[in-house]
């Protein structure tokens, strides 16, 4: 039987290499950082101080540089190490076979030995180690019919509590000891997921079944657990009920789970690593550069920036945070993308004149393939796909110059024209979709007057359309965007070269016109859901101009002088965390509504390096990334949540302690406006805490119930915006 399993393992490994190399390449890539003698690494632990510890057989290895180099930290020929755990005060525990616990509090330079001295045990095999939030040591001992032992005095003495229903001969407790913010202890066992709220005095089974191998709980209270050959389960009600969540997960043997930066990672026995950005609803393989399909353990470093994998072929590392713009073109054979859209399961669709088709990617832009948009056309008028949008129903819509609007119900496998309501107006100036599924477009006929526009609105996924006349026949339409609760904003320029903002509260049936009285064209816009600001850019003339209105067009403020560039402005974008982007001579970003700007070019081609470099669009997704489409150089992306410039906040605002365990004090060095609002975001862009300064120069933040990691504090008032990063340990 053992030989058969070994053959199966080899077979699955071969299949894994086939799949990971030819079918599912990824944008992010694993890097082999250590192939220590012997191959498989049994466990990993990242300390809050930045050390990485790895065990293999009789040796504990340590790295001080995130895996670039290793040294032996502890080798005992009579030891066989089983698991590792580290805590914020620098203590690392190592459970052993028959030899109790080894531990260090000196970054691995010196190790100490502790017997647990438990009753009825003729040897002390520690299958699991861990810590409570207040520093109590935890250990699960095997030969004593499975007991939870805990120590408050660095292992000098231990208190033993039996785990009922588990036999050392027939059952098993896996390496994970998870302790939540309430000091509840979770154990993964061969009989299910055990929970104790009183240091092992009593136990309940939270998830029954064979071999619960891994467990993780998020700061928002979601629970995830993996079961042998059954994949991953999720609970949203503290374990009362569980839902199987395996869509896209091709291997049910999940050995390890970790959750960080709003993403859930699963390490499997035969198919490598998978990642989910929607709490397990959908999974994607994450195996580019990974030389082994067997994942023993996953571990995230102290600041959530890297993930490590202990595998059958050594230790691998992947950078999780996008610190620079990354080339997202893969095998994309186009130079000038025109629009981009994001599907509900992580799909990316790009429209481009180059290919006369819509292309899509399932792997964050590492690989692309053309969809099947077949448009019959005469030789003198080839189709140009100018816009693509995703719909809450999962459908996709594309605007094709001279050929109207097309819809796909199957992720681009087939497309159909939906033009019966448009008459001879088959040129789409805009195509937008709101969260309620309402679709709007501005259509015209290029053979008629360029001012001959009609607004079309569909509330039933494009099966029928309502037609509304354009508000004025003397305006050149430029851009359109949805605001809050059915509000629609449009910008246009009249015959006097004056920009106008148009507002509709009924999806285009009636409009209010706000004349700016500015001698500038209005060409691009971006609406902010945070403060209802509308940013408007002139791109048609040199020099460019940038304006903002905070009152829906009653007044406009010129932001151009704050940029201090005398160039042609090309593109405007706004992210989910209110980060403003502008492309002029280079890419700039602002965190304070355009008052101050920072050069933001790392990883991009620049005007000094290449000819004719320009940006066609900035487009944010829902996970904190923004995509940038260039002319001639393809698509780039960046994780904006990890690139927030803190401006002059550090000189004005102090936060202590930082890092801290959950209680933080914000202190402004000068009095601050009483209307100032304080918001705390996690690394996924979700608001986890919100309060007001109320005229004080100090405010307390309580993050004790939140998961450890990196958070961003945002303080806004009518005149200024401040950002600071805090770390909860």
N, C-alpha and C positions, 0 to 999 in steps of 0.2 A: 504493500500500500504506500509506503514511504517513497519507493522508487517511482510509482505512478504519479504521485504528487510532484516529485521532482521533475518528471518529464512534462507534466502540465505547466509547471512554472517556466520551464525553458520555452515551451510552445507559446505561452502568453507573452513572454518577453520578446520573442521574435515578432509576434503580431504587434506588440506595442511599438517596436522600432519602426515597423512599416507605417503604422498609422501616424505616429508623431512626426515622421519625416516627410510624408507625402500628402497627408490629408488635412491635418489640423495644425499647421504652423502657427506660432503665436507672436504677438508684438513683443511681450516681455520674454526674456530668455534667462534660463538658469546658467550659472557659472560654476564649474567644478572648482571648489576652493581647497579641498584636501582629499587625496586618495591614499589615506594611511594604510599601512600594510594590513591586509586581512579583509579589505573591501567593506563589508557592511558595518555601519555604525549603529549602535543599539539605542542610544538616547542622546538628546541634546538639551542644554539649558543655557539661556541668555540671562546674565545677571543685570540688574539695574545699573551697575557700574560699567557695563560695556564688555565684560569678559564673555567669551563663548566657551562652554565646556562640552566635551564629547566623550562618551565612553565606548570602548570596544573591548570586550573580553576582560582582560586583567589590567587594563590601562585606562586612566583618565587623562585626556588631552585638554590643553587650554590654549586659547588664542586671545591676544589682546588687541588685534587689529581686524576684527570682524572676519576672521577666517583666512586672512592672507598668509599667515604663518602660524604654526603650532609648536608647542613644546610639551614634553611629558610633564604632567602635573603630579601624577601619583601612579606608580606601578607596584603592585603586590602580586607575587607569583602564586600566593595562596588565596588570592581574592578572585572573585568573578563578579564584576559589577553589573547591576541590573537596571538602575534608573537614577535620574538626577533631578534635583529641585533647587532653586535659588530664591533668595528673598532680598528685600531692599536694603537690609543692614549688612549685606555682604556675605551671609552664611550660605554655603552650598552643602547639600546633603547628597550622599551617594548610598543607595541601598545595595546590599551584596547578597550573594548566595552563601547561606550558612554562617556568615560572619558579621551579622548585625549591620551597623551604620558606620560609614566614614564621613567626616565632615571637616570643612575648613572655614575659617573666618578671616583668612589672610590672603585672599585672592589666589588660593591654590599653592602658596609657597610651603605651607605646613598643613598636614592632614592629621586628624585625631580619630581614634577608634572608640566606639561605644557599643557594648552589649546592651540589649534592651532589658535583659534579666526577667523575661516573662515566664509565667508558670506553665508547666506541662510541655515545654518546648525542648527538644533535644538538640536543636540547632536553630539559628535565627536567620531565616531567609526573608529579606525585606523586599516585597514585590512592588511597593509604592511608597513614595515620600512626598512631603508637601509642608505647607505652612498655613496657619490661620492669618487673618489680617493683623492681629496684634502680636504676631511673632512666635506663637506656640508651634513647636515642631510636631509633625505628624508622620507616622509610619504604619504600614500594614505588614504584619508578620504572617508568614505562610504556615509553618509547621505547628502553629498553635491553634489549628482549626480556624484560622483567619481572625486576628484581633486587630483592632485599631489601638495603637499606643500613642500617647502624647506626652510631651515634656515641656515644662516651663522654665527649665534651668539648664539649657544647652546640653541636654542628653544625660545629665548626671543621674536623674531618676525619671522613671516612666510610669504612667498610669495606663493600665490595660483594660480595654473594653471589648468583649467578644462580639463578633458580627454574626448574628443568628442566621441559621439556614445554610451556612457555607461550610463545606468540608475540605480540608487540605488535600484529601486524596482524589476527589472528583471535581472540585470547582477551582475557579481561578479569579483573582483580582488583578485587573490590568494596571498599568503604571500610572494612570491619571488619578490624582487626588485633586479635586477642584473645590475651592472654598470661595463662596460668594461674599458680597458686601455685608451680609448679615451673619457671617461666620457659619453658615450652613455648609456641611461637608457632603460631597457627592463622590461615590465610588462606582467605577465601572467593573462589573463582575460578569461571570458566566451565567448568572441567574437574573440579570437585569441591572438597572440603575438604582443604587441604594442612596438614601438621603438620611442625614442625621442633623438635628438642630441643637444637639446638646453634647457635642464632643464624643459621640459614640455610645452614650447611655442607652439610647433607643434608636431603632432604624425603621424606615419604611421603604418599600420598593416603589419608585416613581415611574419606572418603565420596565415592565416585565418582558421576559424573552431571553432566548439564548444569546449569550456573549454580546453584551453592550461594551464596545471596545473603547469608545471615546466620548467625551462630553464637554460642552462649552456653554456658558451663559453670558449674554451680552448685558451691557449697562441698561438697555431698554427692557430687560426682562425676558427676552426670547431665549428659549433653550433649544440646543441641538444635540442629538445623540446618534451614534452609529451602531448598527447591529450586524452581527455576522451574516453575510450573504443577503442582507436586506437593505443595505444602503443607509441613508440618513433620514432621521425623523426630526420634526420641529414641534415645539409646544409654545403656544402663546398665552397659556393660562396656568403657569407655574407647575406644569406637569400633569394637570388633570386629564388632558386629552393630547394626543399626538397625531401628526399628519406625516405620511410618507412623502418625501420630497426628492425624487430621483430623476427628474426630467433632464436628460443629457448625461447622467452619471452612468457610465458603461460598466463599472465594476462595483458590485455590491459589498465587497470586502474592504470597508473603509477602516484603516488602522488608526487614523489620527485626524482631529479637527482643530482648527484655530480660527479665530475671528479677529480681524483688525481692519481699520480704515473703512468700515462699512462693508467689508468683503469676508465671505466665509470660504475657507480653504479645506479641502479634503484630500488626504493622502491615502492611496489605495494599495492593495497587495499586488495587483497585476497590471494596472493601467495608469500608474503615475499619479499626477496631481490634477485636481479639478478646482475651479473657482466659481463662486456665485456672487453676483452683485445685487441680487434681489432676495436675500434671506432664504436661499435654497430652492426657490421656485424653478430656476433654470441653472444648469451647470455647463461650463465650457472647459475643455482640457487645457492645461497650462504646462506643457512638457517640452517646449523648444529648448534645446541644449541639455536636457536631462538624459543621462546615460543609463538610467535604470528605471524599470517599471515598478519596482518594489520600494514602497515608501514606509519606513519604519516609524518616523516621527517628524512632525513639523514644529518649528519654533520661530517666534517673532522676536526681533531684537528689542532693546530697551526703549527706543523711541518710535517703534512701528514703521521704520523705514525699510527694513529688509526682512525677508523670510528665509529660513534655513530648512533644508530637507536632509534627514539622515536616511540614506538609501543603501541598496545592496552594492553600489559602486562608489561609495564615498559620500562626502558632504557637499551639498550644492547650495548656492545662495542666489537670491533674486532681489533686485532693488524694486520696492513697491512704490516709491514716490517719484514722480516725474519732475526732477529738478530743472531740466532744460527742455526746450522743444525737441520732440522726437520725430524723426522721419516716419510717417505712417503710410508710405506709398507701396511698400512691398513690391509685388509684381505688377503694380498698377501702371498700365501703358498709356497714361495720359499726362499731359503737362499742365492743363488749365482746367481744373474743376470749377463748376459754376454754382453748385449748391450741394448741401449735405443734409441728411436726415437720419434719425436714430430710431431703431425699432424697439419694441417692448422687451425683447430678449437679447439686447446687445448688438443687433445687426446695425451696420452702417451702410447707408445708400448714398452714392455720389452721382450727381448729374453732370454731364460734360458734353460740350460741343465736339470735342476731339473724337470720341468713340461713337457718337450718334446712338448712344445707349445709356442705360443706367447700370452702374457697376455696384457690387455689394461685397461686404466683408463681414465674416463671423468672428474674426480674431483681432479686433482693435487695429485693423489696417495692415497686418502682416501679410495677408494674402487677399487677393481680390478676384472676382470672376464676373463676367458680364451676365446680366439678366436677359430674358428672351423678349425684348421689346422689338417686335417685328412691325415696322411701319412701311406700307407701300408708298413709294414716293417717285416722282419724276426725276430724271437725272439733273435737271437744272435747279432743283430745290430739295437738297438732302435735309433730313430732320436735324434739329439742334435741340437737345434737351437742356433746358435752362433752369428748371427748379424741380425739386423733389421734396415731398412732405410725408410724414408718417401720421397715421390716424389712430385714435385710441382703440379702434376695433381690430387693429393689426394690419389693416390694409395700407397700401402705399399709393400715392398720387404723384404724377409727374406732368409738368408742363412742357410741351413740345412746340417749338416755334413753328407756326404755320399749320400745325396739325392738332392743336387743342390740348385737351386734358386726357391722360390715360390713367387707368386704375389697375392695380394688381392685388388679388386676394390671396396669393400664395407665395409671398416673399420674392416676387419677381420672376417666378417660373413662367408666368404668362401675364399678358397685359391686354386690356381692352379699352378702346376709345369710348369716351362718354360725352360726346359732343352734340347730341341731338337738340339741346336747348340753346346752343350758342349761335346758330345761324351762320353767317359768313365771318364772324369774329372768332378767329382761331389762333390769335396771338395773345398769350397770357403775360400780363405785366407783373402780376404777383400771384402767388398761391400760398394761402395760409390756413392752418387748422388750429382750433382752440381745444382746450381740455374737454369741452362738452361734445366734441366731434363735429362742430359746425365748420364748414369749408367756405372760404371766400376767395374770389379771384377777380381781377380786372382784365377784361378782354377787349380787343380792338381788331380792326382790319387794317393792315398796313397799306392797302390800296386806297383806303379812304383817308380823311384828315387824321393826322396823328392825335388830334384832340377828341376823336370819336370813340370814347370809352363807354363800356357798360359794366356795371358791378353785378356779379352773380354770386348768390348765396345758396348753399345746399345744407339741409339739416338731416339728410338721409343717405350719407356716404356717397353722394354724387349721382344717385338714381333720378333725382329731380332737382331743378334749380329755379330760384326766383331771380328775376332780372330787375335791376334798379338803374335809373339814369345816373350818370356821373354828376356831381353837384354843380359843376360849371363847365361850359364849353370853351372857356378861355384859360384852361389850366392844363399843364403838362404833368401827368401823373408820374410819381417817383417811387413811393414805397408805401407799404401798408403793414400794420401789426395789430394783434389783439392786445387789449389791456385787461382790466378786471371786469368780471361779471358781464360779459357780452359787449363791453365797450370796444370800439374799433377806432384806431388812429390811422390817418393817411396824411402824407405830405405831398405837396405839389408846388409848382412854380407857375405864376401867371404870365401874361404877355408883357408885363412891365418888369420881368425878372425879379419879382418879389416872392419870397417863400410864404407858403400858407400851411397851417395845420388844420385838418378837418377831423371832426369827431362825430361818431354815430353811437347811439345807445340801443339801436334796434337792428343790428347786423346789416346796416347799409341802406335801410329804407329811407331814413332822413339823416341830414348832416348839418352840423354847425361849422361855419368857416371862420377861422381865426387868422386874420391877416397880420403878418409879423411886422409889416412896414420896414422890413430890412431889405437892403439892396443886395441880397444874396439868393442864390438858388438853393432849394431844399432837395437833397438827392438821396440821403440815407438817414435812417432813424433807428433808435433803440429805446425801448420803454423799460423802466425799472419797476418790478413789483414791490421792491422794498419801500420806496418813498414816492412812487408815482411820477418821478422825474422822466422827462422825455428829452433825449439827446438827439440833435439833428446836425447833419454834416453837409457842407458844400464840397462836392468832389468834381463838379463840371468845369470849374475854373481854377486858375492858379493866381494867387495863393489860395489854399483851401480855408475853410472856416468851420468852427464847431460851436454850437449853441446848446443851451439847456433851458427848458421851461419847467418850472415847478408848479404851475397853475393852469395847465392845459392850454397854453398859448396866449394867455392874457399878457404875460411879460416874457421876454427872452433875455438871457444873459450870455454874453460872448465869452467863451472860454479859450479862444484861439491864442490870446497873448500868454496864457499860462503854459502853453506848450513851447513857445519860443522857437518855432520852426517856421520858415517861410517857404513852404513846399506845397506840392500837390497832395491833398489828402485823398486817400484811396478807399479805406474801409473803416467800419465802426462796429464794435461788438460789446456786449455786456454779459457777464457770467452770472451763475446762480448765486454767488456770494457778493454781487454788486461790484465786481471788478470791471472797470471800463477799459476797453482796448481801442487804440487808434493806430492806423498805419499811415504815416506821412513819409518822410525820408527813411525812417526805420519804424519799428514797432514800439509803442509806448503804452504804459498802463497807469491808471490812477485808482486809488482807493478812497479818495475824498471828494467824489462828485466833480472831478476835473479841476480841482484847485491846484494840485501838485502832480507831477508826472515822473515816472521812472522809465529809463530805457529798458527794453524787455526783449533782447535779441538773441540770447544764448541758444545756440543750436540752429539758428536760421541763417539762410543766405542773406547778405546785406547789400545795400545799394553800391557799396564800395567794392564788393567782391564779384558781382555778376552784372550783366547788362539787363535792362528792361525788367528788373525785379519789381513786381507789384503784387498786392494782395487783393483777392476777389471777395473774400468773406471771412468773418469770424463767426463761429457757430458753437454755442455751448451745449453739452449734453447734461444729463441730470445728475451725474456723479462727480462734478467738479472739474471735468476736463473742458477745454475749449479747443476747437479745431480751426485751423487757419488754411484757407485755400489760396494758393499762389498762382500767378500766371507764369507758365513754363516750368515750374519746379514742384508741382504737385501739392500734397496735403501734409500738414504738420499738426501735432497736438501737444498739449501740456496740461499737467495737473495744477490748476490755479490755486487750490487750497494749500499746497505746499510751497508756493512761491510768493506768498503775501509779503510785500515789503512793509516793514514796520514804521517807515517814515521817521518822523521825529518823536514817535510815541515814547521811546525809552528815555528821552530827556524830559518828558512831561509827566509820564505815568510810571509808577513803580508797582510791582506785584510781589507780594511776599507771603509765605515762602514760595519759591519757584525754582526747582520742582517742589511739590508738596503732596501731602496725603489726601487732601480733599477740601480743606479750609484755606481760602486765599483772601488776602486783603488788598484791594485796589486803592492806591493813594495818589491823588493828583497833587503836584507840587504847587499849583496855583488854583484859585477858586474856579469852578467849572459851572456852566449854565445849568440851572435847576431843571431844565427840560431834557437833560441828557439821558439817553437810553443805553442800557448795558445789555448786550446779548453775548452768549457763549455758544460757539459752534463746535461740533465734533469734526473729525477729519473727513466726514462724508458730507459736510455742509448742513447738517441738521441742527436746529436750535435746541439746545438741551437746558438752557437757563436764560431767563429774561427778567430784568428788574430796572429800576430808575435810580439816578443819582440823587434826586429830590433836593438839589441845592447843596449837597454835602461834597466834601473833597475826599471822602473815604466811603467805600462800600464793601461789604463782605460777600463772598461767593462760597456757596456750599456745594461741592461736587463729590461729597462722600459716597453718594449712591451711584456715581457714574463709574464706568469701566476705566481702568488706568490707560493712559495714552496722552496724545497731544491734542490740546484744545486751543481755539482762537477766541480771544475776547475782543469784541467790537463795541466801541463807545461812540455814539453819534449825538450831535447836537445841531442846532440850526446853522452853526458856522464852521464846524470842523468834524472830522472823523478820525478815530484812533484805532489801531490794531495792536494787539500784543499776543504773543504765544505763551501758553502756560502748559506745564507738564504735570499730570496727576500720576503719582507713583502707585 
